[in-house]
Structure formats: C-alpha cells, structure tokens
C-alpha cells in the first residue's frame, strides 16, 4: 500500500461522477465545444506525481499523464519552482523579435541531445501540430519540392497540414476537405517481423518501386514523415531496419526524413528519442508533449544546413515562451537524472505484468502487448477478433475503479503514465486492470464474488 497525503490511492468516496463533478459537467455542456473527446467524466482539481484528485476529493492513479505530457509527473516540485521563479522575472517577450536566455539555453540543450553528429538548429512552437506544420513548411522551402509522404495509421495533429498527413481515423478528416494537396500515404510496417535487415525491407521497396516510379516523381518529393512508434494509430513500433532503410531511401533521392517524436520523445522509450534505437539521424525532428511536463511547448530540431529559411519566413508569437522554456529545462534535468532510465525499467516491469494477465485471460481476449519504455499498448479482443466496444468498456470500468487509462488505435489500451512511476504503482494498476478484465469478461463470476 502506498499513500498520497496520508490516503491510499486509488480512493473513491463518492459515486462517479460525484456531486461537484456532475454540476461541473452540466456547466461544461452549455459552453464548451462538443468536439472534445472526453471519454469518462473525470473533473480534475489537482495532481501530484501519478495521482489526480477530482473536485469531489476522489483520488485516481493516472496512467495517461495528460496524453503523455506530464513526463515528470503532475506538478513536480522542481518544475513548479522553475515556473514560479521565471514567472516573477519575465512572462513573455516573444522570441520571434527579441532575445532572452531561457530560449537560448533550451535551444542549445535540444541541439546537443538531438540524434546524429550534424550541427542542429531549433525552432520553437506551442504544440506538436505546430511543429509538424513548421516541418512541412521548412521541408518544402529547403528542397524546393512540393510532395510529401506519410503513412497509414499516422497521427500528426489536427491543423490542416498535420491533419492532411494523418491517416488514423476518419473522424479527424470527415467534413474538413479539401485538405493540403500532394500528400501521399503508404503502408506502415505494423507488426512486421520479416524486416531484419534494411536491404530486406519490403515496405520501403514498395515505396520506391510503386509510389516513386508510378505516382510521385522522387525529385518532386520534399520529405517523408514518420513516427518511430505510431501514437494514436495504436502504439505500433516501426522495425528498426525499416527506419534504417527509410533513411537510405531518402538519401538516394535527396528527400528529407522528418521524424515525429511528439509522443515517443523526451525519454518515454528510455532514450531521449525513439529514433535513437535505430541509430538513425533525421533531417528534421518534431517534439512537443512531454518536453515541458505540462506547459505548452513544441519544437523542430533540424540539421543546421536544412534550417535554411530566411528571416520572417516562419515565426511564432508564443513559441519558446520563457516560462515554458524554464519548465522544459527543469524537465530535462529530471529526465537525465534518472526518470529516463526509470521509464525503461518500469516499462519492462509493466510489460511483464501484462504478459502475466495475458496468460490468465488468454491471447484471444488480451491480444498483442507492444511498445517501448512507458509507451505500451495491449489489444482487447473477443474470440480473437478486435473489439472496440470491449476496449471502451474496460477503459470506462477502470475509471470507476480509480485507474485512468486511454485508448489508442481501434481496439488498444495505452499505458503512458508519467516517467516517475514506481513498481508499487504499476502493481496497483495491474491489479485493478486484472479486476476490471474479470468483471467485463466474466460478469457472472464477478457477480457471484460480490
């Protein structure tokens, strides 16, 4: 048993949603856009580490980290202190037109940790989708080419360029056309076990032999955009030889390789960036989410010779805000001091626990377990077939037991908690998850037990 403010976690002392939460939901429905994808009625009031307290005082164990954002946990004291100290000095001055130290310090640090030996330069944004937009513009500007390649299952964001690159769910695109033109989609090597060497990579061979020879002339292609681990698409990791072969393909044709590390980066896989596992240097790397552990910040990190656009060709009023930059510097200190290594170790512990549950319920109910570090997913199945309704039911029921989870892909549940998770917290989450699976998959047994 472990405690939060002297209380066990989870701790639920009202029905869900509680009375204050219900009143909040009624107010929210009157004035807030219905486009938000609220899955279950959590009304958060405060957080610490891997714990969220709602407005009714219920305590939840959080394995979502605000969609993989609060990398160091909710309100880590050092991140909070960095924010408070900077907020008392300078809230905003716009790095587009002026200079200030937090932005420069963070740019120097990101350039230093970025994969590969080439010198790097950094452009700051407010979010991941803005980083993708910036990368699209830079790729076209630098190469003088217009076409872009992306993958089925990809999710790069919701603004027009990023949405046009994305191909994971129809709801992201339906009713918003026309989209950005000259973007081509190709299959992602989901679950591919045949790709053992770059020279054996059938997916990249198909891109070259079909797309580049029949549809998109390679001298018109500016960039290939790829997630080393697809996020919203289902937490599918690209085989490392595929990423290496993709790098070779881009080099052959003068195409830029743009790596989307918005969800997989900043230590989540046990390295700064997931692409490092493949030993590949991208031309442009996009990061956001966990970079400032809760504050809005994103960036593109490009090879210096690629970031060749002139003054005024792209800018951002708030990107690289001094408060956000200080939060990011504190976050990176904490990741470097142990949380990044912890992500690797705790992720292995979580995967082992999920495999034990898979043995208990069978692979026809609890499907593939995949991922790296603390970016892990498992499929929910009915008689071996994907079952979205079952997945959603499990996520909702977990909330009712005090465990916060998110879905991804069509039938997957993702475990993307903060990188400060402990073995005891993982064991508690696994216990709750197993109990929920029992209740949902064996309702008669659960009823008899109660």
RASULWO-V288718 format. One record per pair of residues at least 12 apart in sequence whose ideal C-beta (glycine too) atoms are under 10 Angstrom apart, sorted by the first residue. I is the first residue (numbers start at 1). J is the second residue. Records with the same first field share a line. If there is no record, write none. Layout:
I->J ; J
This chain:
1->424 ; 428
2->51 ; 61 ; 422 ; 424 ; 425 ; 427 ; 428
3->51 ; 59
4->48 ; 49 ; 50 ; 51 ; 52 ; 53 ; 59 ; 61
5->48 ; 51 ; 53 ; 59
7->51 ; 53 ; 57 ; 59
8->59 ; 402 ; 428
9->49 ; 50 ; 51 ; 52 ; 53 ; 59 ; 60 ; 61 ; 62 ; 402 ; 403 ; 425 ; 428
10->51 ; 52 ; 58 ; 59 ; 60 ; 61 ; 62 ; 398 ; 399 ; 401 ; 402 ; 403 ; 404 ; 428 ; 429 ; 432
11->51 ; 53 ; 57 ; 58 ; 59 ; 60 ; 61 ; 402
12->54 ; 56 ; 57 ; 58 ; 59 ; 60 ; 399 ; 400 ; 401 ; 402
13->56 ; 57 ; 58 ; 59
14->54 ; 56 ; 57 ; 58
15->56 ; 58 ; 400
16->40 ; 41 ; 42 ; 54 ; 56 ; 58 ; 60 ; 396 ; 399 ; 400 ; 401 ; 402
17->40 ; 41 ; 42 ; 43 ; 54 ; 55 ; 56 ; 58 ; 399
18->41 ; 43 ; 54 ; 55 ; 56 ; 57 ; 58
19->55 ; 56
20->43 ; 45 ; 54 ; 55 ; 56 ; 57
21->41 ; 42 ; 43 ; 44 ; 45 ; 54 ; 55 ; 56 ; 58
22->41 ; 43 ; 55 ; 56
23->43 ; 55
24->41 ; 43 ; 45 ; 54 ; 55 ; 56
25->38 ; 41 ; 43
28->41 ; 43
35->158 ; 171
37->171 ; 406 ; 407
39->64 ; 392 ; 395 ; 396 ; 399 ; 404 ; 405 ; 406 ; 407
40->392 ; 395 ; 396 ; 397 ; 398 ; 399 ; 400 ; 404 ; 405
41->54 ; 396 ; 399
42->54 ; 55 ; 58 ; 60 ; 62 ; 64 ; 399 ; 404
43->55 ; 56 ; 58
44->60 ; 62 ; 66 ; 74 ; 404
45->57 ; 58
46->74 ; 75
47->60 ; 62 ; 65 ; 66 ; 70 ; 73 ; 74 ; 75 ; 294 ; 418
48->62 ; 73 ; 74 ; 75 ; 76 ; 77
49->61 ; 62 ; 70 ; 72 ; 73 ; 74 ; 75 ; 76 ; 417 ; 418 ; 420 ; 421 ; 422 ; 425
50->62 ; 63 ; 64 ; 65 ; 70 ; 73 ; 74 ; 404 ; 417 ; 418 ; 419 ; 420 ; 421 ; 422 ; 425 ; 426 ; 428 ; 429
51->73 ; 74 ; 75 ; 402 ; 404 ; 418 ; 425
52->64 ; 66 ; 70 ; 74 ; 402 ; 404
53->74
58->402
59->402
60->398 ; 399 ; 401 ; 402 ; 403 ; 404
61->398 ; 401 ; 402 ; 403 ; 404 ; 405 ; 417 ; 421 ; 425 ; 426 ; 428 ; 429 ; 432
62->74 ; 402 ; 403 ; 404 ; 405 ; 416 ; 417 ; 418 ; 421 ; 425 ; 429
63->350 ; 374 ; 376 ; 398 ; 403 ; 404 ; 405 ; 406 ; 413 ; 414 ; 415 ; 416 ; 417 ; 418 ; 421 ; 425 ; 426 ; 429 ; 432 ; 433
64->403 ; 404 ; 405 ; 406 ; 414 ; 415 ; 416 ; 417 ; 418
65->268 ; 289 ; 290 ; 293 ; 294 ; 374 ; 404 ; 406 ; 415 ; 416 ; 417 ; 418 ; 419 ; 420 ; 421
66->289 ; 290 ; 293 ; 294 ; 404 ; 406 ; 416 ; 418
67->231 ; 232 ; 263 ; 289 ; 290 ; 406 ; 408 ; 414 ; 416
68->231 ; 262 ; 263 ; 264 ; 265 ; 266 ; 268 ; 288 ; 289 ; 290 ; 374 ; 375 ; 406 ; 414 ; 416 ; 417 ; 418 ; 419
69->128 ; 263 ; 266 ; 288 ; 289 ; 290 ; 291 ; 292 ; 293 ; 294 ; 295 ; 296 ; 416 ; 418
70->289 ; 290 ; 292 ; 293 ; 294 ; 295 ; 331 ; 417 ; 418 ; 419 ; 420
71->265 ; 266 ; 267 ; 268 ; 289 ; 290 ; 291 ; 292 ; 293 ; 294 ; 328 ; 331 ; 332 ; 334 ; 335 ; 339 ; 340 ; 343 ; 374 ; 416 ; 417 ; 418 ; 419 ; 420
72->266 ; 267 ; 290 ; 292 ; 293 ; 294 ; 327 ; 330 ; 331 ; 332 ; 333 ; 334 ; 335 ; 339 ; 418 ; 419 ; 420
73->293 ; 294 ; 334 ; 339 ; 417 ; 418 ; 419 ; 420 ; 421
74->293 ; 294 ; 418 ; 420
75->293 ; 294
76->293 ; 294 ; 327 ; 330 ; 331 ; 334 ; 339 ; 418 ; 420
77->330
78->293 ; 327 ; 330 ; 331 ; 333 ; 334 ; 337
79->292 ; 293 ; 294 ; 295 ; 326 ; 327 ; 328 ; 329 ; 330 ; 331 ; 333 ; 334
80->293 ; 294 ; 327 ; 330
81->326 ; 330
82->102 ; 292 ; 293 ; 295 ; 323 ; 325 ; 326 ; 327 ; 328 ; 329 ; 330 ; 331 ; 333
83->292 ; 293 ; 294 ; 295 ; 323 ; 324 ; 326 ; 327 ; 330
84->323 ; 326
85->323 ; 326 ; 330
86->100 ; 101 ; 102 ; 321 ; 322 ; 323 ; 324 ; 325 ; 326 ; 327 ; 329 ; 330
87->322 ; 323 ; 326
89->101 ; 102 ; 322 ; 323 ; 326
90->102 ; 321 ; 322 ; 323 ; 326
91->321 ; 322 ; 323
92->317 ; 318 ; 321 ; 322 ; 323 ; 324
93->321 ; 322
94->315 ; 316 ; 317 ; 318 ; 319 ; 320 ; 321 ; 322
95->107 ; 123 ; 124 ; 315 ; 316 ; 317 ; 318 ; 319 ; 320 ; 321 ; 322 ; 325
96->124 ; 312 ; 314 ; 315 ; 316 ; 317 ; 318 ; 319 ; 320
97->315 ; 317
100->320 ; 321 ; 322 ; 325
101->322 ; 325 ; 326
102->320 ; 321 ; 322 ; 323 ; 324 ; 325 ; 326 ; 327 ; 328 ; 329
103->122 ; 124 ; 319 ; 320 ; 321 ; 322 ; 324 ; 325 ; 326 ; 328
104->122 ; 320 ; 325
105->325 ; 326 ; 328 ; 329
106->122 ; 124 ; 291 ; 292 ; 297 ; 299 ; 320 ; 322 ; 324 ; 325 ; 326 ; 327 ; 328 ; 329 ; 332
107->120 ; 121 ; 122 ; 123 ; 124 ; 299 ; 301 ; 320 ; 325
108->120 ; 122
109->122 ; 325 ; 328 ; 329 ; 332 ; 333 ; 336
110->122 ; 124 ; 272 ; 285 ; 287 ; 291 ; 299 ; 300 ; 301 ; 328 ; 332
111->301 ; 302 ; 304
112->272
113->265 ; 266 ; 267 ; 271 ; 272 ; 273 ; 276 ; 301 ; 332 ; 335 ; 336
114->261 ; 272 ; 273 ; 275 ; 276 ; 281 ; 282 ; 285 ; 287 ; 299 ; 301 ; 302 ; 303
115->259 ; 261 ; 271 ; 272 ; 273 ; 274 ; 275 ; 276 ; 277 ; 278 ; 279 ; 280 ; 281 ; 282 ; 285 ; 301
116->275 ; 276 ; 279 ; 280 ; 281 ; 282 ; 283 ; 285 ; 303
117->281
118->281 ; 282 ; 283 ; 302 ; 303 ; 304 ; 305 ; 306
119->303 ; 304 ; 305 ; 307
120->281 ; 284 ; 285 ; 300 ; 301 ; 302 ; 303 ; 304 ; 306 ; 307
121->300 ; 301 ; 302 ; 303 ; 304 ; 305 ; 306 ; 307 ; 308
122->285 ; 287 ; 299 ; 300 ; 301 ; 302 ; 307 ; 320
123->135 ; 137 ; 138 ; 284 ; 298 ; 299 ; 300 ; 301 ; 302 ; 307 ; 309 ; 314 ; 315 ; 316 ; 319 ; 320
124->291 ; 297 ; 298 ; 299 ; 300 ; 316 ; 318 ; 319 ; 320 ; 321 ; 324 ; 325 ; 328
125->286 ; 287 ; 288 ; 296 ; 297 ; 298 ; 299 ; 300 ; 314 ; 316 ; 318 ; 319 ; 320
126->288 ; 295 ; 296 ; 297 ; 298 ; 316 ; 317 ; 318 ; 319 ; 320 ; 321 ; 324
127->157 ; 158 ; 159 ; 162 ; 262 ; 288 ; 289 ; 296 ; 297 ; 298 ; 319
128->155 ; 156 ; 157 ; 158 ; 159 ; 162 ; 231 ; 260 ; 261 ; 262 ; 263 ; 265 ; 286 ; 287 ; 288 ; 289 ; 291 ; 296 ; 297 ; 298 ; 299
129->155 ; 156 ; 157 ; 158 ; 159 ; 160 ; 161 ; 162 ; 163 ; 165 ; 166 ; 262 ; 286 ; 288 ; 298
130->157 ; 159 ; 161 ; 162 ; 286 ; 288 ; 296 ; 297 ; 298 ; 299 ; 300 ; 316 ; 318 ; 319
131->156 ; 157 ; 162 ; 258 ; 260 ; 261 ; 262 ; 284 ; 285 ; 286 ; 287 ; 288 ; 291 ; 297 ; 298 ; 299 ; 300 ; 301 ; 319
132->150 ; 156 ; 157 ; 158 ; 159 ; 161 ; 162 ; 163 ; 164 ; 165 ; 166 ; 225 ; 258 ; 260 ; 262 ; 284 ; 286 ; 288 ; 298 ; 300
133->156 ; 157 ; 159 ; 160 ; 161 ; 162 ; 165 ; 180 ; 286 ; 298 ; 300 ; 314
134->161 ; 284 ; 286 ; 298 ; 299 ; 300 ; 302 ; 307 ; 309 ; 314 ; 315 ; 316 ; 319
135->148 ; 156 ; 161 ; 162 ; 165 ; 223 ; 225 ; 256 ; 258 ; 259 ; 260 ; 282 ; 283 ; 284 ; 285 ; 286 ; 300 ; 301 ; 302
136->148 ; 156 ; 160 ; 161 ; 162 ; 164 ; 165 ; 180 ; 183 ; 222 ; 223 ; 225 ; 258 ; 284 ; 286
137->161 ; 300 ; 309 ; 313 ; 314
138->222 ; 223 ; 256 ; 258 ; 283 ; 284 ; 300 ; 302 ; 306 ; 307 ; 308 ; 309 ; 313 ; 314
139->221 ; 222 ; 223 ; 224 ; 225 ; 255 ; 256 ; 257 ; 258 ; 283 ; 284 ; 300 ; 302 ; 306
140->182 ; 222 ; 223 ; 256 ; 309
141->222 ; 306 ; 307 ; 308 ; 309 ; 310 ; 313 ; 314
142->222 ; 223 ; 256 ; 283 ; 284 ; 302 ; 303 ; 305 ; 306 ; 307 ; 308 ; 309
143->219 ; 220 ; 221 ; 222 ; 223 ; 254 ; 255 ; 256 ; 283 ; 306
144->219 ; 220 ; 222
145->182 ; 216 ; 217 ; 218 ; 219 ; 220 ; 221 ; 222 ; 223 ; 254 ; 255 ; 256
146->181 ; 182 ; 183 ; 216 ; 220 ; 221 ; 222
147->181 ; 182 ; 183 ; 184 ; 211 ; 212 ; 215 ; 216 ; 217 ; 218 ; 219 ; 220 ; 221 ; 222 ; 223 ; 255
148->161 ; 164 ; 165 ; 180 ; 181 ; 182 ; 183 ; 184 ; 185 ; 216 ; 221 ; 222 ; 223 ; 224 ; 225 ; 255 ; 256 ; 258
149->165 ; 183 ; 184 ; 185 ; 186 ; 207 ; 211 ; 212 ; 216 ; 221 ; 222 ; 223 ; 224 ; 225 ; 226 ; 246 ; 249 ; 250 ; 255 ; 258
150->162 ; 164 ; 165 ; 166 ; 167 ; 183 ; 184 ; 185 ; 186 ; 188 ; 223 ; 224 ; 225 ; 226 ; 227 ; 258 ; 260
151->165 ; 166 ; 167 ; 168 ; 185 ; 186 ; 187 ; 188 ; 189 ; 190 ; 203 ; 207 ; 224 ; 225 ; 226 ; 227 ; 230 ; 233 ; 236 ; 238 ; 246
152->166 ; 167 ; 168 ; 185 ; 186 ; 187 ; 188 ; 190 ; 230 ; 233
153->166 ; 167 ; 168 ; 169 ; 185 ; 187 ; 188 ; 190 ; 227 ; 230 ; 231 ; 232 ; 233 ; 234 ; 236 ; 409 ; 410
154->166 ; 167 ; 168 ; 185 ; 188 ; 225 ; 226 ; 227 ; 230 ; 231 ; 232 ; 233 ; 260
155->167 ; 168 ; 169 ; 172 ; 227 ; 230 ; 231 ; 232 ; 233 ; 234 ; 260 ; 262 ; 263 ; 408 ; 409
156->168 ; 172 ; 225 ; 226 ; 227 ; 231 ; 232 ; 258 ; 260 ; 262 ; 286
157->172 ; 232 ; 260 ; 262 ; 286 ; 288 ; 298
158->172 ; 173 ; 176
159->180
160->176 ; 178 ; 179 ; 180
161->179 ; 180 ; 183
162->180 ; 225 ; 260 ; 262 ; 286
163->176 ; 179 ; 180
164->176 ; 177 ; 178 ; 179 ; 180 ; 181 ; 182 ; 183 ; 185
165->179 ; 180 ; 183 ; 185 ; 223 ; 225 ; 258 ; 260
166->179 ; 183 ; 185 ; 225 ; 232 ; 233
167->183 ; 185 ; 186 ; 188 ; 233
168->188 ; 230 ; 231 ; 232 ; 233 ; 234 ; 408 ; 409 ; 410
169->232 ; 233 ; 409 ; 410
172->232
182->216 ; 220 ; 221 ; 222
183->216 ; 225
184->207 ; 211 ; 212 ; 215 ; 216 ; 221 ; 224
185->211
186->203 ; 204 ; 206 ; 207 ; 210 ; 211 ; 215 ; 216 ; 224
187->202 ; 203 ; 206 ; 207
188->203 ; 226 ; 227 ; 230 ; 233 ; 234 ; 236 ; 238 ; 242
189->201 ; 202 ; 203 ; 204 ; 236 ; 237 ; 238 ; 239 ; 241 ; 242 ; 243 ; 245 ; 246
190->203 ; 230 ; 233 ; 234 ; 236 ; 237 ; 238 ; 239 ; 370 ; 409
191->234 ; 236 ; 237 ; 239 ; 368 ; 370
192->236 ; 238 ; 239 ; 241 ; 242
193->239
194->239 ; 241
195->238 ; 239 ; 240 ; 241 ; 242 ; 243 ; 244 ; 245
196->239 ; 240 ; 241
197->241 ; 244 ; 245
198->239 ; 240 ; 241 ; 242 ; 243 ; 244 ; 245 ; 246 ; 247 ; 248 ; 249 ; 278
199->241 ; 244 ; 245 ; 248
200->239 ; 241 ; 242 ; 245
201->239 ; 241 ; 242 ; 243 ; 244 ; 245 ; 246 ; 248 ; 249
202->242 ; 245
203->238 ; 239 ; 242 ; 245 ; 246
204->224 ; 241 ; 242 ; 243 ; 244 ; 245 ; 246 ; 247 ; 248 ; 249 ; 250
205->245 ; 249
207->221 ; 224 ; 245 ; 246 ; 249
208->245 ; 249 ; 252 ; 253
212->249 ; 252 ; 253 ; 255
217->253
218->249 ; 250 ; 252 ; 253 ; 254 ; 255
219->253 ; 254 ; 255
220->255
221->250 ; 253 ; 254 ; 255 ; 256
222->254 ; 255 ; 256 ; 258
223->250 ; 255 ; 256 ; 257 ; 258 ; 282 ; 283 ; 284 ; 306
224->246 ; 247 ; 249 ; 250 ; 253 ; 255 ; 256 ; 257 ; 258 ; 259 ; 282 ; 283
225->256 ; 257 ; 258 ; 259 ; 260 ; 284 ; 286
226->238 ; 242 ; 243 ; 246 ; 247 ; 257 ; 258 ; 259 ; 260 ; 275 ; 280 ; 282
227->259 ; 260 ; 261 ; 262 ; 263 ; 264 ; 274 ; 275 ; 286
228->240 ; 242 ; 243 ; 259 ; 260 ; 261 ; 263 ; 264 ; 265 ; 269 ; 273 ; 274 ; 275 ; 276 ; 277 ; 278 ; 280 ; 282 ; 372
229->260 ; 261 ; 263 ; 264 ; 265 ; 268 ; 269 ; 274 ; 275 ; 277 ; 370 ; 371 ; 372 ; 373 ; 375 ; 377
230->260 ; 263 ; 264 ; 377 ; 408 ; 409
231->260 ; 262 ; 263 ; 264 ; 289 ; 375 ; 377 ; 408 ; 409 ; 414 ; 416
232->263 ; 406 ; 407 ; 408 ; 409 ; 412 ; 414
233->408 ; 409 ; 410 ; 412
234->368 ; 370 ; 371 ; 377 ; 379 ; 407 ; 408 ; 409 ; 410 ; 411 ; 412 ; 414
235->263 ; 264 ; 368 ; 369 ; 370 ; 371 ; 372 ; 375 ; 376 ; 377 ; 378 ; 379 ; 408 ; 409 ; 412 ; 413 ; 414 ; 415 ; 416
236->368 ; 370 ; 371 ; 377 ; 408 ; 409 ; 412
237->264 ; 269 ; 274 ; 277 ; 370 ; 371 ; 372 ; 375 ; 377
238->274 ; 275 ; 277 ; 278
239->278
240->275 ; 277 ; 278 ; 279 ; 280
241->278
242->278
243->257 ; 259 ; 274 ; 275 ; 277 ; 278 ; 279 ; 280 ; 282
244->278 ; 279 ; 280
245->278 ; 280
246->259 ; 278 ; 280 ; 282
247->259 ; 275 ; 278 ; 279 ; 280 ; 281 ; 282 ; 283
248->280
250->280 ; 282 ; 283
251->283
255->283
256->282 ; 283 ; 284 ; 302 ; 303 ; 306
257->275 ; 280 ; 281 ; 282 ; 283 ; 284 ; 285
258->282 ; 283 ; 284 ; 285 ; 286 ; 300 ; 302 ; 306
259->273 ; 274 ; 275 ; 278 ; 280 ; 281 ; 282 ; 283 ; 284 ; 285 ; 286 ; 287 ; 301
260->274 ; 275 ; 282 ; 284 ; 285 ; 286 ; 287 ; 288
261->273 ; 274 ; 275 ; 276 ; 282 ; 285 ; 286 ; 287 ; 288 ; 289 ; 290 ; 291 ; 301
262->285 ; 286 ; 287 ; 288 ; 289 ; 290 ; 291 ; 298
263->287 ; 288 ; 289 ; 290 ; 375 ; 408 ; 414 ; 416
264->277 ; 287 ; 289 ; 290 ; 371 ; 372 ; 373 ; 375 ; 416
265->285 ; 286 ; 287 ; 288 ; 289 ; 290 ; 291 ; 301 ; 375
266->287 ; 288 ; 289 ; 290 ; 291 ; 292 ; 293 ; 328 ; 331 ; 332 ; 335 ; 339 ; 340 ; 343 ; 419
267->290 ; 291 ; 331 ; 332 ; 334 ; 335 ; 336 ; 339 ; 340 ; 341 ; 342 ; 343 ; 344 ; 373 ; 374 ; 419
268->289 ; 290 ; 335 ; 340 ; 343 ; 344 ; 347 ; 371 ; 372 ; 373 ; 374 ; 375 ; 416 ; 418 ; 419
269->340 ; 343 ; 344 ; 347 ; 371 ; 372 ; 373 ; 374 ; 375
270->340 ; 341 ; 342 ; 343 ; 344 ; 345 ; 346 ; 347 ; 348 ; 372 ; 373 ; 374 ; 375 ; 419
271->340 ; 341 ; 343 ; 344 ; 372 ; 373
272->285 ; 287 ; 332 ; 335 ; 336 ; 340
273->285 ; 287 ; 301
274->372 ; 373 ; 375
277->372 ; 373
281->303
282->301 ; 302 ; 303 ; 306
283->302 ; 303 ; 305 ; 306 ; 307
284->300 ; 301 ; 302 ; 303 ; 306 ; 307
285->299 ; 300 ; 301 ; 302 ; 303
286->298 ; 299 ; 300 ; 301 ; 302
287->299 ; 300 ; 301 ; 328
288->300
289->416
290->328 ; 331 ; 335 ; 416 ; 418 ; 419
291->324 ; 325 ; 327 ; 328 ; 331 ; 332 ; 335
292->321 ; 323 ; 324 ; 325 ; 326 ; 327 ; 328 ; 329 ; 330 ; 331 ; 332
293->327 ; 328 ; 330 ; 331 ; 332 ; 334 ; 335 ; 339 ; 418 ; 419
294->324 ; 327 ; 331
295->321 ; 323 ; 324 ; 325 ; 326 ; 327 ; 328 ; 331
296->318 ; 319 ; 321 ; 324 ; 327
297->318 ; 319 ; 320 ; 321 ; 323 ; 324 ; 325 ; 327 ; 328 ; 331
298->316 ; 319 ; 320 ; 324
299->319 ; 320 ; 325 ; 328
300->314
331->419
334->419 ; 420
335->419
338->419 ; 420
339->374 ; 418 ; 419 ; 420 ; 421
340->373 ; 419
341->373 ; 419
342->373 ; 374 ; 418 ; 419 ; 420 ; 421 ; 422
343->372 ; 373 ; 374 ; 375 ; 417 ; 418 ; 419 ; 420 ; 421
344->372 ; 373 ; 374 ; 419
345->373 ; 374 ; 421 ; 423
346->373 ; 374 ; 417 ; 418 ; 419 ; 420 ; 421 ; 422 ; 423 ; 425 ; 426
347->371 ; 372 ; 373 ; 374 ; 375 ; 376 ; 415 ; 417 ; 419 ; 421 ; 426
348->372 ; 373 ; 376
349->421 ; 422 ; 423 ; 426 ; 427 ; 430
350->369 ; 371 ; 373 ; 374 ; 376 ; 415 ; 417 ; 421 ; 423 ; 425 ; 426 ; 427 ; 429 ; 430
351->369 ; 370 ; 371 ; 372 ; 373 ; 376 ; 378 ; 415 ; 426
352->369 ; 426 ; 430
353->369 ; 415 ; 423 ; 426 ; 427 ; 429 ; 430 ; 431 ; 433 ; 434
354->366 ; 369 ; 370 ; 371 ; 376 ; 377 ; 378 ; 413 ; 415 ; 426 ; 430 ; 433 ; 434
355->369 ; 378
356->430 ; 434
357->369 ; 378 ; 430 ; 431 ; 433 ; 434 ; 437
358->378
360->434 ; 437 ; 438
361->380 ; 381 ; 434 ; 437 ; 438 ; 441 ; 442
362->381 ; 384 ; 441
363->379 ; 381 ; 384
364->381 ; 382 ; 383 ; 384 ; 385
365->379 ; 380 ; 381 ; 382 ; 383 ; 384 ; 387 ; 390 ; 437 ; 440 ; 441 ; 442
366->378 ; 379 ; 380 ; 381 ; 394 ; 413 ; 433 ; 434 ; 437 ; 441
367->379 ; 380 ; 381 ; 384 ; 385 ; 386 ; 387 ; 411 ; 412
368->381 ; 412
369->415
370->412
371->412 ; 414 ; 415 ; 416
373->416 ; 419
374->415 ; 416 ; 417 ; 418 ; 419 ; 420 ; 421 ; 426
375->408 ; 414 ; 415 ; 416
376->412 ; 413 ; 414 ; 415 ; 416 ; 417
377->406 ; 407 ; 408 ; 409 ; 411 ; 412 ; 413 ; 414 ; 415 ; 416
378->391 ; 394 ; 411 ; 412 ; 413 ; 414 ; 415 ; 433
379->391 ; 409 ; 410 ; 411 ; 412 ; 413
380->392 ; 393 ; 394 ; 395 ; 407 ; 410 ; 411 ; 412 ; 413 ; 437 ; 440 ; 441
381->411
382->411 ; 441
385->411
386->409 ; 410 ; 411 ; 412
387->410 ; 411
388->407 ; 409 ; 410 ; 411 ; 412
389->411
390->411 ; 437 ; 440 ; 441
391->405 ; 407 ; 408 ; 409 ; 410 ; 411 ; 412 ; 413 ; 440
392->407 ; 411 ; 413
393->436 ; 439 ; 440 ; 441
394->407 ; 413 ; 433 ; 436 ; 437 ; 439 ; 440 ; 441
395->407 ; 413 ; 414 ; 436
396->436 ; 440
397->432 ; 433 ; 435 ; 436 ; 437 ; 439 ; 440
398->413 ; 429 ; 432 ; 433 ; 435 ; 436 ; 437 ; 440
399->436
400->432 ; 436 ; 439
401->431 ; 432 ; 433 ; 435 ; 436 ; 439
402->428 ; 429 ; 432
403->428 ; 429 ; 430 ; 431 ; 432 ; 433 ; 435 ; 436
404->417 ; 429
405->417 ; 429 ; 432 ; 433 ; 436
413->433
415->429 ; 430 ; 433
417->429
435->449
